[in-house]
Amino acid sequence: MKPARDIGRLIEIMAALRTPGSGCPWDLEQTFDTIAPYTLEEAYEVADAIARGDLAHLKDELGDLLLQVVFHARMAEEQNAFAFADVVEAITTKLIRRHPHVFADADGKTAEAVKGLWERIKAEERAEADATRGEAPQGALGGVPVALPALTRALKLQNKAGQVGFDWNDPRAVLAKIREEADEIEAALDAQDEAHAATEVGDLLFAVVNLARHLDADPEGILRATNLKFERRFAFIERALAAQGKTPKDATLAEMDALWDAAKAEEKANPKF
């Protein structure tokens, strides 16, 4: 079987890999549950390629992510639930329905108006789905997947709460809440109650996400950037110590802290550092 630019070939390859007797033993033993972690991993690798501006790598990672969709669709087809074509039909239906300002006569050409329209239609879809299943309507915080990264899920929960008025209107009020949560951590530490302190750290993280939201910043994105900054500065420390014939294990905290400050100064003087 030869590679091709046609999605149909990818679907054929996946079918061959899942064919009992002649397929791949590893692919054949997979289930939705065992493949789900790979799906999340591939999505993160797509985000990583974007963050690094590596379009060649992005092409490959998008292919890996597409494979995950085809894999799940194939397993569903084997159970007579749905096939890849049904996935395509579902998403095209959804996109057309959620963009009446493009595909039908509806107002909402500004980005803000479109966002509001999108959220309203999503809410209508959820209500219709709940009614079809005979379930009670979801509350204001419904529809936020539990499997989302914690920072992203916190952001979405806060956005939904804000839409019904449960929100501050000043980022300084959120900053005051952060200070309050930090004080509660300190009190728990003073009481030598580490379990309570850990719970309060969760509250602190939730409040920090809220501050990022009020500053129109994506908490996952800014933390990812901070992680990269930490790696970059620590690599500077390692290089500087290596020039002295030392490793971080051989250095004191004071030495490494001084080199950290040097790394910060280098970044300030040379933004491309």
C-alpha positions in Angstrom: 0.0 0.0 0.0 1.4 3.4 -1.0 1.1 6.7 0.8 -1.3 9.3 -0.7 -2.7 12.8 -0.1 -6.2 11.5 0.0 -7.8 11.0 3.5 -9.4 7.8 2.1 -6.0 6.2 2.0 -5.4 6.9 5.7 -8.8 5.4 6.5 -7.8 2.3 4.5 -4.5 2.0 6.3 -6.3 2.2 9.7 -8.7 -0.5 8.6 -5.9 -2.7 7.5 -4.1 -2.2 10.8 -7.3 -3.2 12.7 -8.1 -6.3 10.5 -8.0 -9.5 12.7 -5.5 -12.0 11.4 -3.5 -9.7 9.1 -3.4 -6.5 11.1 -1.0 -5.1 13.7 -1.2 -7.0 17.0 -0.7 -3.7 19.0 -3.3 -1.8 17.0 -5.8 -4.6 17.4 -5.6 -4.7 21.1 -6.3 -1.0 21.6 -9.6 0.4 22.9 -11.0 3.9 23.3 -9.6 4.0 26.8 -6.1 3.0 25.9 -5.9 5.3 22.9 -7.3 8.4 24.7 -3.9 9.3 26.5 -2.2 9.2 23.1 -4.9 11.6 21.7 -4.2 14.1 24.5 -0.4 13.7 24.0 -0.6 14.4 20.3 -2.7 17.5 20.9 -0.1 18.8 23.3 2.6 18.1 20.7 0.7 20.2 18.2 0.6 23.0 20.7 4.3 22.6 21.3 5.1 22.9 17.6 3.0 26.0 17.4 4.7 27.5 20.5 8.1 26.9 18.9 7.0 28.3 15.5 8.1 25.0 13.9 5.8 24.6 10.9 7.6 21.6 9.5 7.1 19.8 12.8 3.5 21.1 13.0 2.7 19.3 9.8 3.9 16.0 11.2 2.1 16.5 14.5 -1.2 17.4 12.8 -0.9 14.2 11.0 -0.4 12.3 14.2 -3.4 14.0 15.7 -5.5 13.2 12.6 -4.5 9.6 13.0 -6.1 9.7 16.5 -9.4 10.8 15.0 -9.3 8.1 12.4 -8.3 5.5 15.0 -11.3 6.3 17.2 -13.6 6.4 14.3 -12.4 3.0 13.1 -13.1 1.5 16.5 -16.5 3.0 16.6 -17.3 1.7 13.1 -16.3 -1.8 14.3 -19.0 -1.5 17.0 -21.5 -0.2 14.4 -21.7 3.1 16.3 -20.4 5.5 13.6 -17.7 5.9 11.0 -15.3 8.6 10.0 -17.8 10.0 7.4 -20.2 10.5 10.3 -17.6 12.5 12.2 -17.1 14.7 9.2 -20.8 15.2 8.7 -21.3 16.0 12.4 -18.6 18.7 12.4 -19.7 20.3 9.1 -23.3 20.4 10.4 -22.1 22.0 13.6 -20.0 24.6 11.8 -22.8 25.6 9.5 -25.3 25.8 12.4 -23.0 27.9 14.5 -22.1 30.3 11.8 -25.5 31.6 10.6 -23.7 35.0 10.0 -21.8 33.3 7.2 -24.1 30.6 5.9 -27.5 32.2 6.5 -29.1 35.6 7.1 -28.1 36.6 10.6 -26.4 39.6 12.1 -23.2 39.3 14.1 -20.2 40.3 11.9 -18.1 41.6 14.8 -15.8 39.2 16.7 -17.6 39.9 20.0 -21.1 39.5 18.5 -20.0 36.2 16.8 -18.6 34.9 20.1 -21.9 35.6 21.8 -23.9 34.0 19.0 -21.6 30.9 19.2 -22.2 30.5 22.9 -25.9 30.9 22.6 -26.2 28.3 19.9 -24.0 25.9 21.9 -26.3 26.4 24.9 -29.3 25.6 22.7 -27.6 22.5 21.4 -26.8 21.3 25.0 -30.4 21.9 26.0 -31.7 20.0 23.0 -29.3 17.1 23.7 -30.4 16.9 27.3 -34.1 16.9 26.3 -33.4 14.1 23.8 -31.7 12.0 26.5 -34.5 12.8 29.0 -32.0 14.5 31.3 -32.6 17.6 33.4 -31.0 20.8 31.9 -27.4 21.3 32.9 -26.6 24.2 35.2 -24.6 27.3 34.3 -21.3 25.4 34.6 -22.4 22.4 32.6 -20.5 21.2 29.5 -16.9 21.7 30.8 -15.1 18.4 30.3 -13.5 17.0 33.5 -10.5 15.7 31.4 -9.4 19.2 30.4 -6.0 20.4 31.9 -6.8 21.9 35.3 -5.8 25.4 34.4 -7.9 25.4 31.3 -10.9 23.9 33.0 -10.7 26.5 35.8 -10.7 29.2 33.2 -13.8 27.8 31.4 -15.6 27.4 34.7 -14.9 31.0 35.7 -16.0 32.2 32.2 -19.3 30.4 32.6 -19.8 31.7 36.1 -19.0 35.2 34.9 -21.6 35.0 32.2 -24.3 34.8 34.9 -22.8 37.6 37.0 -20.7 35.6 39.5 -17.6 37.6 38.9 -15.5 40.6 40.0 -15.3 43.6 37.7 -11.8 44.7 38.7 -8.6 42.6 38.5 -7.4 44.3 41.7 -10.2 42.6 43.6 -8.9 39.3 42.2 -5.4 40.2 43.4 -6.8 40.9 46.9 -8.3 37.3 46.8 -4.9 36.0 45.8 -3.3 37.7 48.9 -6.1 36.2 51.0 -5.5 32.7 49.8 -1.7 33.2 50.4 -2.4 34.2 53.9 -4.6 31.1 54.4 -1.7 28.9 53.2 0.6 30.6 55.7 -1.9 30.1 58.5 -2.1 26.4 57.6 1.7 26.1 57.6 1.9 27.8 61.0 -0.6 25.2 62.2 1.6 22.5 60.7 -1.4 21.3 58.7 0.1 20.4 55.4 -3.1 18.7 54.0 -5.0 22.0 54.6 -2.1 24.0 53.2 -2.3 21.9 50.0 -6.0 22.5 49.7 -5.4 26.2 50.0 -2.7 26.1 47.3 -5.5 24.8 45.0 -7.6 27.8 45.9 -4.6 30.0 45.2 -4.1 28.5 41.8 -7.8 29.0 41.0 -7.5 32.6 42.0 -4.4 33.1 39.9 -6.2 31.7 36.9 -9.0 34.2 37.5 -6.5 37.0 37.5 -5.1 35.8 34.2 -8.6 35.7 32.8 -9.3 39.3 33.9 -6.1 40.3 32.1 -7.3 38.5 28.9 -4.4 36.1 29.3 -4.6 32.3 28.7 -3.2 30.7 31.9 -2.0 27.6 30.1 -0.2 29.7 27.5 1.5 32.1 30.0 2.5 29.2 32.3 3.9 27.3 29.2 6.0 30.4 28.4 7.2 30.7 32.0 8.2 27.0 31.9 10.3 27.7 28.8 11.8 30.7 30.4 12.8 28.6 33.4 14.4 26.0 31.2 16.3 28.7 29.3 17.6 30.3 32.4 18.5 27.1 34.1 20.4 26.0 31.0 22.4 29.3 31.3 23.3 28.3 34.9 24.4 24.8 33.7 26.6 26.3 31.0 28.1 28.8 33.3 28.9 26.2 35.9 30.3 23.8 33.2 32.7 26.6 32.2 34.0 26.4 35.8 34.2 22.6 35.7 31.2 22.2 38.0 27.6 20.9 37.8 24.5 22.2 39.7 25.1 19.5 42.3 28.5 20.9 43.0 27.3 24.5 43.4 25.7 26.2 46.3 22.2 27.8 46.1 23.8 31.2 46.4 26.0 30.5 43.4 23.1 29.3 41.3 21.0 32.2 42.4 23.6 34.7 41.3 23.8 33.0 37.9 20.0 33.1 37.7 20.2 36.9 38.1 22.9 36.9 35.4 20.6 35.0 33.1 17.8 37.5 33.7 20.2 40.4 33.0 21.3 38.7 29.8 17.7 38.3 28.7 17.1 42.0 29.3 20.1 43.0 27.4 19.5 40.5 24.6 15.8 39.7 24.0 16.8 36.9 21.6 18.8 35.2 24.4 
